[in-house]
Amino acid sequence: TTVAGSAGCAVADAGAAPFQGSPSVEITRPAEGAEVREAIQLRGTVDSKGGALVIRVLQDGLEVANRVIDEQCRGRFAATIPVPRTLTGEAVVEVIAPGVAGSPSASAERTITIAE
């Protein structure tokens, strides 16, 4: 289990070939529509040149929590985001990966329900 508020990712090896192509990001956990309580256990994969991943939790279009994984992420990532005590109902989790050589960034979203 990842500690509340923690985050991390697989980092590209120093000898790895440079990433070519458009970045992509996929959320593998939580499932779409999942119900969570005290913390969002987020897992996924990212293909990019490396760089910080930005994770945002939105409710009604407003950012209510966030996390930045400030490493050269390439491969799997994980984050545990504490849910603000006053937050209940539907929320969107968004993960944003950096763009490559002028290409736009990539993002993925999941809609979840924050239980009381």
C-alpha positions as a Markdown table, in Angstrom:
| # | Residue | x | y | z |
|---|---|---|---|---|
| 1 | Thr | 0.0 | 0.0 | 0.0 |
| 2 | Thr | 1.3 | 3.4 | -0.9 |
| 3 | Val | 1.4 | 5.9 | 2.1 |
| 4 | Ala | -1.2 | 8.7 | 2.0 |
| 5 | Gly | 0.2 | 11.7 | 0.2 |
| 6 | Ser | 3.0 | 9.7 | -1.5 |
| 7 | Ala | 3.7 | 9.4 | -5.2 |
| 8 | Gly | 6.3 | 7.8 | -7.4 |
| 9 | Cys | 7.1 | 6.3 | -10.8 |
| 10 | Ala | 9.4 | 4.2 | -12.8 |
| 11 | Val | 12.3 | 6.3 | -14.0 |
| 12 | Ala | 13.9 | 5.8 | -17.4 |
| 13 | Asp | 17.3 | 4.1 | -17.2 |
| 14 | Ala | 20.3 | 6.4 | -17.9 |
| 15 | Gly | 21.1 | 4.3 | -21.0 |
| 16 | Ala | 17.6 | 4.0 | -22.3 |
| 17 | Ala | 16.9 | 5.1 | -25.8 |
| 18 | Pro | 15.3 | 8.5 | -26.1 |
| 19 | Phe | 11.5 | 8.4 | -26.3 |
| 20 | Gln | 10.2 | 9.0 | -29.8 |
| 21 | Gly | 6.6 | 9.7 | -30.7 |
| 22 | Ser | 3.6 | 11.3 | -29.0 |
| 23 | Pro | 3.2 | 10.9 | -25.2 |
| 24 | Ser | 0.5 | 8.8 | -23.7 |
| 25 | Val | -0.9 | 8.2 | -20.3 |
| 26 | Glu | -3.3 | 5.6 | -19.0 |
| 27 | Ile | -5.0 | 5.3 | -15.6 |
| 28 | Thr | -5.4 | 1.6 | -14.5 |
| 29 | Arg | -6.7 | 2.2 | -11.0 |
| 30 | Pro | -9.2 | 3.3 | -9.7 |
| 31 | Ala | -11.8 | 1.9 | -12.1 |
| 32 | Glu | -14.2 | 4.3 | -13.8 |
| 33 | Gly | -17.1 | 5.0 | -11.4 |
| 34 | Ala | -15.3 | 3.6 | -8.4 |
| 35 | Glu | -16.3 | 4.7 | -4.9 |
| 36 | Val | -13.4 | 5.9 | -2.7 |
| 37 | Arg | -13.3 | 7.2 | 0.9 |
| 38 | Glu | -10.3 | 8.6 | 2.6 |
| 39 | Ala | -7.7 | 8.4 | -0.2 |
| 40 | Ile | -7.5 | 7.9 | -3.9 |
| 41 | Gln | -5.2 | 5.0 | -4.8 |
| 42 | Leu | -4.0 | 6.0 | -8.3 |
| 43 | Arg | -2.0 | 3.7 | -10.6 |
| 44 | Gly | -1.2 | 3.9 | -14.3 |
| 45 | Thr | 1.4 | 4.0 | -17.0 |
| 46 | Val | 3.0 | 6.8 | -19.0 |
| 47 | Asp | 5.1 | 6.9 | -22.2 |
| 48 | Ser | 6.8 | 10.2 | -22.7 |
| 49 | Lys | 10.3 | 11.8 | -22.8 |
| 50 | Gly | 10.1 | 11.9 | -19.0 |
| 51 | Gly | 9.2 | 14.8 | -16.8 |
| 52 | Ala | 6.8 | 15.7 | -14.1 |
| 53 | Leu | 3.3 | 14.1 | -14.1 |
| 54 | Val | 0.6 | 16.4 | -12.9 |
| 55 | Ile | -2.4 | 14.8 | -11.1 |
| 56 | Arg | -5.5 | 16.8 | -10.4 |
| 57 | Val | -8.7 | 16.1 | -8.6 |
| 58 | Leu | -11.6 | 18.2 | -9.9 |
| 59 | Gln | -15.2 | 18.7 | -8.7 |
| 60 | Asp | -17.6 | 20.8 | -10.7 |
| 61 | Gly | -14.6 | 22.0 | -12.7 |
| 62 | Leu | -12.6 | 23.3 | -9.7 |
| 63 | Glu | -9.3 | 21.7 | -8.6 |
| 64 | Val | -9.8 | 20.4 | -5.1 |
| 65 | Ala | -6.6 | 18.4 | -4.7 |
| 66 | Asn | -3.4 | 17.8 | -6.7 |
| 67 | Arg | -0.1 | 16.0 | -6.7 |
| 68 | Val | 3.0 | 16.4 | -8.9 |
| 69 | Ile | 5.4 | 13.5 | -9.5 |
| 70 | Asp | 8.5 | 15.5 | -10.2 |
| 71 | Glu | 10.7 | 12.8 | -11.7 |
| 72 | Gln | 11.6 | 11.6 | -15.2 |
| 73 | Cys | 8.6 | 9.2 | -15.3 |
| 74 | Arg | 8.5 | 6.6 | -17.9 |
| 75 | Gly | 6.5 | 3.4 | -17.4 |
| 76 | Arg | 4.4 | 2.8 | -14.3 |
| 77 | Phe | 3.4 | 5.4 | -11.7 |
| 78 | Ala | 1.5 | 5.4 | -8.4 |
| 79 | Ala | 0.1 | 8.0 | -6.1 |
| 80 | Thr | -2.1 | 8.1 | -3.0 |
| 81 | Ile | -4.0 | 11.4 | -2.8 |
| 82 | Pro | -5.8 | 12.1 | 0.5 |
| 83 | Val | -9.4 | 13.1 | 0.0 |
| 84 | Pro | -10.3 | 16.5 | 1.5 |
| 85 | Arg | -12.6 | 16.0 | 4.5 |
| 86 | Thr | -15.4 | 18.1 | 3.0 |
| 87 | Leu | -15.3 | 16.5 | -0.4 |
| 88 | Thr | -18.2 | 14.1 | -1.3 |
| 89 | Gly | -19.9 | 13.2 | -4.5 |
| 90 | Glu | -18.7 | 12.8 | -8.1 |
| 91 | Ala | -15.1 | 13.9 | -8.9 |
| 92 | Val | -12.7 | 13.6 | -11.8 |
| 93 | Val | -9.1 | 12.5 | -11.5 |
| 94 | Glu | -6.9 | 13.8 | -14.3 |
| 95 | Val | -3.3 | 12.8 | -15.0 |
| 96 | Ile | -1.2 | 15.0 | -17.4 |
| 97 | Ala | 2.1 | 13.9 | -19.0 |
| 98 | Pro | 4.5 | 16.4 | -20.6 |
| 99 | Gly | 4.6 | 16.8 | -24.4 |
| 100 | Val | 7.6 | 15.9 | -26.6 |
| 101 | Ala | 9.5 | 18.3 | -28.9 |
| 102 | Gly | 6.6 | 20.7 | -29.4 |
| 103 | Ser | 3.9 | 18.0 | -29.4 |
| 104 | Pro | 1.0 | 18.6 | -26.9 |
| 105 | Ser | 0.8 | 16.9 | -23.6 |
| 106 | Ala | -1.2 | 13.8 | -23.0 |
| 107 | Ser | -3.9 | 13.3 | -20.4 |
| 108 | Ala | -6.3 | 10.7 | -19.0 |
| 109 | Glu | -9.3 | 11.1 | -16.8 |
| 110 | Arg | -11.4 | 8.9 | -14.5 |
| 111 | Thr | -14.7 | 9.8 | -12.9 |
| 112 | Ile | -15.0 | 8.5 | -9.3 |
| 113 | Thr | -17.4 | 8.9 | -6.4 |
| 114 | Ile | -16.2 | 10.2 | -3.1 |
| 115 | Ala | -18.2 | 8.5 | -0.4 |
| 116 | Glu | -19.1 | 10.2 | 2.9 |
